[in-house]
Amino acid sequence: MEFVSYFGAVFSPFPFLILIIGTVGGLILGATPGLSPTMAVALLIPFTFQMEPAHGLILLGAAYTSSVAGGAVSAILLRIPGAPANIATALDGYAMAQKGEAAKALQMCFVSSAVGGVVGILVLIFLTPVLAAWALGFGPSHLFWIAILGVTVIATLDSNSVVKGLLSGCIGLWISTIGLDSIQGVERFTFSEHLDGGIHVIAALIGLFAIPQVVEMLEIGRNKKIMTLMNTAQHSVVDSILEVLGKVRALFIGSTVGVIIGLIPGAGGQIAGIISYDQTRKFSPNRERFGSGESEGVVAAESANNAMVGPSLVPLLTLSVPGSPTAAVLLGGLLIHGIFPGPDLFTKHADVAWTFIDSMLVGQILMLVFGLYIARLAAKIILVPPPILASGILILAVFGSYSVQHSISDVLVMLTLGLGMYCLEKFGYTAAPLVLGIILGPIAESNYVQGRIIAQAGDGMISYFLTGPLNVTLYVLCLASIGYSIVMEVRTRRQQTAVTENEVGEEPA
């Protein structure tokens, strides 16, 4: 219970002020398309140079936790995920906004984020020594199977057609191979000099979600569909809190998946959000409503990507192994102040470590408070006339894609992918499976190649990838996910056929 004695340092005037600034700043940065949590933390590192180590980490930790939740604002209101971790949130959150429930969706998002975040930080506090060695046990073969588990979800992300979902995912997997292979150093599918650096996931994410939305707004203008969005219903904060707490299944699945994925170095919040969303839908009696505005999908996705935050710091603080790209940036913030993470961090620098962790726990509460306040204001964004809103989205899309690598090539790639996605949507395809393919492709490929190199120096491919308790567990989960998807697809088609036959039989002669 050593962490309790350091709460006083968090509530001192200056550290608490930094915590508030970091929380509000993280929410704003997270809601800006293109500014991922990693970039938000990186932008704030220069401001910590003249601060004490604990104060600097408070600022970075607050920005990390709140920017993950802030990315849901643009995902719900504009169908543009603020970061890859918010992809699953957009699937049902945007549909809720279209029904006039934008404020409710945002409130449920922040409540779910707070619940998942608190669970993740408590895991970080109480189970760090136990879980550190377990996290270190993950190698290329395990990460490969985790990526494949994510690939098995691709087909079910398109609620309209499994075949179109698979085709979208395959297109995404192909796009992920464009550019220079980081392991073998081979150029692939570089038809233009703008593709030499590959397709950055943030530029692809913005283009695939934002540009079709912009074109659609400019195309349909102020018609009845847009006018229905003008009637944004206000929703009680207390009702939102009670509704989220009542969705125990979604919270449990989301928090559990988030904690497990967070502990695995290199997995990331996007995998946590997608897998928790998929598993919640499979266990839900209302699975057919997912994708059309089911609030349980928002709860599962947001609780997962915030529950991932705390556990992603376990391998960082105990083993100096970052569990996520943002954790790698935090490692740089520690090293700048002369603090080297490792087994003796909690003995030599206990004041810095525990103050940092305690501030993240308090930051979850502040994120909830400010998030609920922002939700009412942010929901009014959809009252903006479509042409003006489309112009603003386009400006943010260009700014966000350019800021990733300060390259005009990313902007051109973003626009090209966006226009291509707009054409695909006309034929019934959706962006989520395609983006997931772009994200999972490099993870699966790089870990497969690394695993193959290791296997060739050992007992061979079969032994390396298919033996061991963890490998067996993961590929059994992959097979179970595929089997369940097939069974549910067959059952759904039989139900639709039965309904059609009944309707035909009831028609008068």
C-alpha positions in Angstrom: 0.0 0.0 0.0 3.0 2.3 -0.5 1.2 4.1 -3.3 -1.3 5.6 -0.9 1.3 7.8 0.8 2.1 9.6 -2.4 -1.4 10.9 -3.2 -0.6 14.1 -1.2 2.1 15.0 -3.8 -0.5 14.7 -6.6 -2.9 17.1 -4.8 -0.3 19.8 -4.2 -1.2 23.0 -6.0 1.4 23.0 -8.9 1.2 19.2 -9.7 -2.6 19.3 -9.6 -2.6 22.3 -11.9 -0.3 20.4 -14.3 -2.6 17.4 -14.1 -5.6 19.5 -15.1 -3.8 21.1 -18.0 -2.5 17.8 -19.2 -6.0 16.3 -19.0 -7.8 19.1 -20.8 -5.0 19.4 -23.4 -5.0 15.6 -24.0 -8.8 15.7 -24.6 -8.4 18.5 -27.2 -5.4 16.9 -28.9 -7.0 13.5 -28.9 -10.1 14.9 -30.6 -8.0 16.3 -33.4 -7.8 13.8 -36.3 -4.2 12.9 -36.9 -2.9 13.8 -33.5 -2.6 10.3 -31.9 -1.8 9.8 -28.2 1.8 9.1 -29.2 2.1 12.4 -31.0 0.2 14.3 -28.2 2.8 13.0 -25.6 5.7 13.7 -27.9 4.5 17.3 -28.5 4.5 17.9 -24.7 7.9 16.5 -23.9 9.8 19.8 -24.6 7.6 21.5 -21.9 8.9 19.1 -19.3 12.6 19.9 -19.7 12.6 22.5 -16.9 10.2 20.6 -14.6 11.0 18.2 -11.8 10.8 14.6 -13.0 7.6 13.8 -11.2 5.9 16.9 -12.5 6.9 16.2 -16.1 5.6 12.7 -15.9 2.3 13.9 -14.5 1.9 16.1 -17.6 2.8 13.3 -20.0 0.7 10.7 -18.2 -2.4 12.9 -18.1 -2.1 13.7 -21.8 -1.7 9.9 -22.6 -4.8 8.8 -20.7 -7.1 11.6 -21.8 -6.0 11.7 -25.5 -7.1 8.1 -25.9 -10.6 9.0 -24.7 -10.6 12.3 -26.6 -10.2 10.4 -29.9 -13.7 9.2 -29.5 -15.1 12.7 -29.9 -14.3 12.9 -33.6 -15.1 9.2 -34.0 -18.7 9.7 -32.7 -19.5 13.1 -34.2 -17.7 13.0 -37.6 -17.0 9.2 -38.1 -13.3 10.1 -38.1 -11.4 8.2 -35.3 -9.0 10.5 -33.6 -6.6 7.6 -33.3 -6.5 3.9 -34.5 -7.6 2.9 -31.0 -11.0 4.6 -31.6 -11.9 2.7 -34.8 -14.4 0.4 -33.1 -16.0 3.4 -31.3 -17.0 4.9 -34.7 -18.9 1.8 -35.7 -21.8 2.4 -33.3 -21.0 5.9 -31.9 -21.5 7.6 -35.3 -24.8 5.7 -35.8 -26.0 6.9 -32.4 -25.1 10.5 -33.4 -27.1 10.1 -36.6 -30.1 9.2 -34.4 -29.7 12.4 -32.5 -28.0 10.7 -29.5 -24.6 12.4 -29.9 -24.6 13.7 -26.3 -25.6 10.3 -24.9 -22.9 8.5 -26.9 -20.2 10.9 -25.8 -21.2 10.7 -22.1 -21.2 6.9 -22.3 -17.9 7.0 -24.0 -16.2 9.0 -21.2 -17.8 7.0 -18.4 -16.7 3.7 -20.0 -13.2 5.2 -20.6 -13.0 6.1 -16.9 -14.1 2.6 -15.7 -11.7 0.9 -18.0 -8.9 3.3 -17.2 -9.3 2.8 -13.4 -9.2 -0.9 -13.9 -6.0 -0.7 -15.9 -4.3 1.6 -13.4 -5.3 -0.7 -10.5 -3.7 -3.6 -12.4 -0.6 -1.5 -12.8 -0.5 -0.7 -9.1 -1.1 -4.2 -7.6 0.1 -6.7 -10.2 3.1 -5.1 -11.7 5.8 -7.5 -10.3 3.7 -10.5 -11.2 2.8 -9.5 -14.7 6.2 -8.1 -15.7 7.7 -11.5 -16.3 4.6 -12.8 -18.1 4.7 -9.8 -20.5 8.3 -10.5 -21.3 7.4 -14.0 -22.3 5.6 -12.8 -25.5 7.7 -13.3 -28.6 7.2 -13.0 -32.4 5.1 -16.1 -32.7 2.7 -14.9 -30.1 2.3 -11.5 -31.6 1.8 -13.1 -35.0 -1.1 -15.2 -33.6 -2.6 -12.1 -31.9 -2.5 -10.3 -35.2 -4.2 -13.3 -36.9 -6.8 -13.2 -34.2 -7.5 -9.6 -35.2 -7.6 -10.6 -38.8 -10.4 -13.2 -38.0 -12.5 -10.3 -36.9 -12.2 -8.4 -40.2 -15.1 -10.3 -41.9 -17.6 -9.5 -39.1 -16.9 -5.8 -39.0 -19.0 -5.3 -42.2 -22.5 -5.9 -40.9 -23.9 -5.8 -44.5 -21.8 -8.6 -46.1 -19.2 -11.0 -44.8 -17.7 -11.3 -48.3 -17.4 -7.6 -48.7 -15.8 -7.4 -45.3 -13.2 -10.0 -46.3 -12.5 -8.2 -49.6 -12.1 -4.9 -47.7 -9.7 -6.5 -45.3 -7.7 -8.1 -48.1 -7.3 -4.7 -49.8 -6.1 -3.3 -46.5 -3.6 -6.1 -46.1 -2.3 -5.4 -49.6 -2.0 -1.6 -48.9 0.0 -2.4 -45.8 2.7 -4.1 -47.9 3.4 -0.9 -50.0 6.7 0.7 -49.4 10.1 -0.6 -48.1 10.1 -3.8 -46.1 11.7 -2.9 -42.8 13.2 -6.4 -42.3 14.4 -7.5 -45.7 14.9 -4.0 -47.2 12.9 -4.7 -50.4 10.7 -2.2 -52.2 7.2 -3.4 -53.0 4.4 -1.8 -55.1 6.1 1.6 -55.1 4.5 2.9 -58.3 5.3 6.5 -57.4 7.9 8.3 -55.4 5.2 9.3 -53.0 4.9 5.7 -52.0 8.6 5.1 -51.2 7.9 5.6 -47.5 4.9 3.3 -47.5 1.4 4.1 -46.3 1.4 5.6 -42.8 -1.5 4.3 -40.8 -2.6 7.8 -39.5 -2.8 9.2 -43.1 -4.7 6.1 -44.2 -7.1 6.4 -41.2 -7.9 10.0 -41.9 -8.3 9.5 -45.6 -10.5 6.4 -45.4 -12.8 7.9 -42.8 -12.7 11.7 -43.4 -12.7 12.2 -47.2 -15.8 10.0 -47.9 -17.6 12.0 -45.2 -16.6 15.3 -46.7 -17.7 14.3 -50.2 -21.0 13.0 -48.9 -21.6 16.3 -47.0 -20.9 18.3 -50.1 -23.0 16.0 -52.2 -26.2 15.8 -50.2 -26.1 19.3 -48.7 -28.8 20.4 -46.3 -31.4 17.7 -47.0 -33.7 15.8 -44.7 -30.9 13.3 -43.7 -28.8 16.1 -42.3 -31.7 17.9 -40.8 -32.5 14.9 -38.6 -29.1 15.4 -37.1 -30.1 18.9 -36.1 -32.4 17.6 -33.4 -29.8 16.5 -31.0 -31.4 15.3 -27.8 -30.0 16.2 -24.5 -29.3 13.3 -22.2 -29.0 13.2 -18.4 -25.4 12.5 -17.2 -26.8 10.4 -14.3 -28.8 8.3 -16.8 -25.7 7.8 -18.9 -23.6 6.7 -15.9 -26.3 4.2 -14.7 -26.7 2.8 -18.2 -23.0 2.2 -18.6 -22.7 0.6 -15.2 -25.6 -1.6 -16.1 -23.7 -3.0 -19.1 -21.6 -5.3 -17.0 -20.9 -7.8 -19.8 -19.4 -5.1 -22.1 -17.4 -3.5 -19.3 -16.0 -6.8 -18.2 -15.1 -8.0 -21.7 -13.6 -4.5 -22.6 -11.6 -4.1 -19.5 -10.3 -7.7 -19.5 -9.3 -7.6 -23.2 -7.7 -4.1 -22.7 -5.6 -5.3 -19.7 -4.4 -8.4 -21.6 -3.6 -6.6 -24.8 -1.9 -3.8 -22.9 0.5 -6.1 -21.3 1.7 -7.4 -24.7 4.5 -5.2 -26.0 3.7 -3.9 -29.5 0.0 -4.9 -29.6 -1.7 -1.5 -29.2 -5.1 -0.1 -28.3 -6.5 -0.6 -31.8 -6.3 -4.3 -31.4 -7.9 -4.1 -27.9 -10.8 -2.0 -29.1 -11.6 -4.2 -32.1 -11.3 -7.5 -30.3 -13.4 -6.4 -27.3 -16.0 -5.0 -29.7 -16.1 -8.3 -31.6 -16.3 -10.5 -28.5 -19.0 -8.3 -26.9 -21.1 -8.6 -30.1 -20.7 -12.4 -30.2 -21.9 -12.7 -26.5 -24.7 -10.2 -26.9 -28.3 -11.3 -27.4 -28.7 -8.1 -29.6 -25.8 -8.8 -31.9 -27.8 -7.8 -35.0 -28.1 -4.3 -33.7 -24.3 -3.7 -33.6 -23.2 -1.3 -36.3 -26.5 0.5 -36.3 -26.2 2.4 -33.0 -25.9 -0.1 -30.2 -24.5 1.6 -27.1 -22.9 -1.6 -25.9 -20.5 -1.5 -28.7 -19.3 2.0 -27.6 -18.9 0.8 -24.0 -16.9 -2.2 -25.0 -14.5 -0.3 -27.3 -13.8 2.6 -25.0 -13.4 0.6 -21.8 -10.9 -1.6 -23.7 -8.7 1.1 -25.2 -8.4 2.9 -21.9 -7.9 -0.3 -19.8 -4.9 -0.9 -22.1 -3.1 2.3 -20.9 -2.1 1.2 -17.4 -0.9 -2.4 -18.3 1.1 -1.0 -21.3 3.4 0.7 -18.7 4.1 -2.5 -16.8 6.9 -3.8 -19.0 8.2 -0.2 -19.4 8.5 0.6 -15.6 9.8 -2.9 -14.6 11.8 -4.1 -17.6 12.5 -1.0 -19.7 10.5 -2.6 -22.5 7.8 -0.2 -23.9 4.4 -1.9 -24.3 3.1 0.6 -26.8 4.4 3.4 -29.1 3.2 6.0 -26.5 5.0 4.1 -23.7 8.2 4.4 -25.8 7.8 8.2 -25.9 7.3 8.1 -22.1 10.5 6.1 -21.8 12.3 9.0 -23.6 10.7 11.4 -21.1 12.1 9.3 -18.2 15.6 9.1 -19.7 15.7 12.9 -20.3 15.5 13.3 -16.5 18.1 10.7 -15.8 15.7 8.1 -14.6 16.3 4.6 -16.0 13.3 2.2 -15.6 14.0 -1.3 -14.3 13.6 -3.5 -11.3 15.0 -1.0 -8.9 12.9 2.0 -10.2 10.5 1.6 -7.2 13.3 1.6 -4.7 15.7 4.3 -6.0 13.0 6.6 -7.4 9.9 5.5 -5.5 8.6 9.1 -5.1 8.7 9.7 -8.9 7.2 6.3 -9.8 4.4 6.3 -7.3 3.5 10.0 -7.8 3.3 9.4 -11.6 1.1 6.3 -11.1 -1.2 8.0 -8.6 -1.6 11.0 -10.9 -2.8 8.7 -13.7 -5.4 7.3 -11.3 -6.6 10.8 -10.3 -6.4 11.8 -14.0 -9.0 9.2 -14.9 -11.5 11.0 -12.6 -10.6 14.4 -14.0 -10.9 13.0 -17.5 -14.4 11.9 -16.6 -15.4 15.3 -15.2 -14.1 17.4 -18.0 -15.2 14.8 -20.6 -18.8 14.9 -19.5 -18.7 18.7 -19.5 -17.2 18.7 -23.0 -19.7 16.2 -24.3 -22.6 18.6 -24.1 -20.7 21.3 -26.0 -19.1 19.0 -28.5 -22.4 17.4 -29.5 -23.4 20.8 -30.9 -20.8 20.4 -33.7 -23.4 18.6 -35.8 -25.5 21.7 -35.8 -23.0 23.4 -38.0 -24.2 23.6 -41.7 -22.8 20.7 -43.7 -20.8 22.7 -46.2 -19.0 24.6 -43.4 -18.5 21.4 -41.4 -17.1 19.6 -44.5 -14.6 22.5 -45.0 -13.5 22.2 -41.4 -13.1 18.5 -41.6 -11.1 18.8 -44.8 -8.7 21.3 -43.2 -8.2 19.1 -40.2 -7.6 16.1 -42.5 -4.9 17.9 -44.4 -3.4 19.2 -41.2 -3.5 15.9 -39.4 -2.0 13.9 -42.3 0.8 16.4 -42.9 1.7 16.7 -39.3 2.5 13.0 -39.0 5.8 13.1 -40.9 5.7 16.6 -42.3 5.4 15.2 -45.8 3.1 16.3 -48.7 3.2 12.6 -49.8 1.1 11.7 -46.8 -1.5 14.3 -47.8 -1.7 13.0 -51.4 -1.9 9.4 -50.1 -4.7 10.5 -47.7 -6.7 12.1 -50.5 -6.2 9.2 -52.9 -7.3 6.6 -50.4 -10.2 8.7 -49.3 -11.6 9.2 -52.9 -11.1 5.5 -53.5 -13.0 4.6 -50.3 -15.8 6.9 -51.4 -16.1 4.9 -54.6 -16.0 1.6 -52.7 -18.8 2.8 -50.3 -21.1 3.3 -53.4 -20.8 -0.5 -53.8 -21.5 -1.3 -50.2 -18.0 -1.6 -48.8 -17.0 -0.1 -45.4 -13.8 1.5 -44.2 -13.4 -0.3 -40.9 -12.2 -3.7 -42.2 -9.9 -2.0 -44.7 -8.2 0.1 -41.9 -7.9 -3.0 -39.7 -6.1 -4.8 -42.5 -3.7 -1.9 -42.9 -3.0 -1.9 -39.1 -2.6 -5.7 -38.7 -0.7 -6.4 -41.9 2.7 -5.1 -40.7 2.3 -6.6 -37.2 1.5 -10.1 -38.7 4.2 -9.9 -41.4 7.1 -8.5 -39.3 6.5 -11.0 -36.5 6.2 -13.9 -38.9 9.5 -13.0 -40.6 11.2 -12.6 -37.3 9.7 -15.9 -36.0 10.8 -17.7 -39.2 14.4 -16.5 -38.7 14.4 -17.6 -35.1 12.8 -21.0 -36.1 15.4 -21.7 -38.7 18.1 -21.4 -36.1 16.1 -23.7 -33.7 13.7 -26.6 -34.1 11.9 -25.4 -37.2 8.7 -23.5 -38.1 6.2 -26.0 -36.8 7.8 -26.3 -33.4 8.2 -22.5 -33.0 4.7 -21.4 -34.1 2.5 -24.3 -33.1 3.9 -25.6 -29.8 3.9 -24.1 -26.3 0.9 -23.3 -24.1 0.6 -19.7 -25.2 0.8 -20.5 -28.9 -1.8 -23.2 -28.6 -4.1 -21.0 -26.7 -3.9 -18.2 -29.3 -4.4 -20.3 -32.4 -7.3 -22.1 -30.7 -8.9 -18.8 -30.1 -8.3 -17.9 -33.8 -10.0 -21.1 -34.9 -12.9 -20.6 -32.4 -13.4 -17.0 -33.7 -13.5 -18.2 -37.3 -15.9 -21.1 -36.4 -18.2 -18.9 -34.4 -18.4 -16.3 -37.2 -19.3 -19.1 -39.7 -22.0 -20.5 -37.4 -23.5 -17.1 -36.7 -23.5 -16.3 -40.5 -25.3 -19.6 -41.3 -27.8 -19.1 -38.5 -28.5 -15.5 -39.6 -29.1 -16.6 -43.2 -31.5 -19.3 -42.1 -33.5 -16.9 -40.0 -33.7 -14.5 -42.9 -34.8 -17.3 -45.2 -37.4 -18.4 -42.7 -38.8 -14.8 -42.4 -38.9 -14.4 -46.2 -40.8 -17.7 -46.6 -43.3 -16.8 -43.9 -43.9 -13.4 -45.5 -44.5 -15.1 -48.9 -46.8 -17.7 -47.3 -48.9 -15.0 -45.6 -49.6 -13.1 -48.9 -53.2 -13.4 -50.0 -53.8 -15.7 -53.0 
